[in-house]
Amino acid sequence: MKILLAPSETKISGGTEPFRLDTLLFDALLPYRTKLLHAYMNMLQKGDIAQLSKMFGLKKEADVRSHIRDMIHEPAMKAIERYTGVAFDHLAYRNLDKKAQAYVDSHVILNSNLFGYLRADDLIPEYRLKQGEPVGDIRVEKYYHEHGAALMEAYLADEEILDLRAGFYDKLYKPAKPYTTLKFIKNGKVVSHWAKAYRGIVLREIAKAGIETIDAFMKLPIEDLAIEEIQTKKNRTEVIYRIAL
């Protein structure tokens, strides 16, 4: 089983490892990642604050300038540790035991707005790119879909898929084979902020239990969540959880 997870726009600083673009998932994407990264670095070097403000999704000039740096030569860390935000806070990867961390490393695939498809333990530097914003004239989600969606489909051919991403990331890759997604409701209404939190919680509990199949996942008890309904349409099965809080 593989678990698809969205990134976050916010990242933690630091790292101890060198960054190497050629170590990331899918060797065939190296020339496309290289082209995109060059375009990104060119935007940084031009230093147009208005353009960078839009690309970063930041308003204050000081915040924009803090992200203008030689990212390629900065230290890297695991992608799953680099990303912060609600889902990652609730996953609390660094608080998991070694066995659960190893599970996340080997089972989770992240969709980065800059690097495309990443294993959880792929090493990346700190960067900033607002979801849906182009890099120069490159529309990132279309770019990676064009050059990488088929690679993902082949990579996941023999795997069951649990998709914990937000809907936007279907633009990078949407499984053609059967897959499972989650929806969270509270007081009869679909929630968004809590959905991010519970995606992290669900992943944490899956990792702790070492779940290897969708069937085993469906039987996994998760505190404060109860399965309300399961809907299947074409190749997509949606598990609707009721938040009991």
Secondary structure, 3 states (H helix, E strand, C coil): CEEEECCCCCECCCCCECCCHHHCCCHHHHHHHHHHHHHHHHHHHHCCHHHHHHHHCCCCHHHHHCCCCCHHHCCEEEHHHHECCHHHHHHCHHHCCHHHHHHHHHHEEEEECCCEEEECCCEECCCCCCCCCCECCECHHHHHHHHHHHHHHHHCCCCCEEECCCHHHHHCCCCCCCEEEEEEEECCEECCHHHHHHHHHHHHHHHHHCCCCHHHHHCCCCCCEEEEEEEEECCEEEEEEEECC
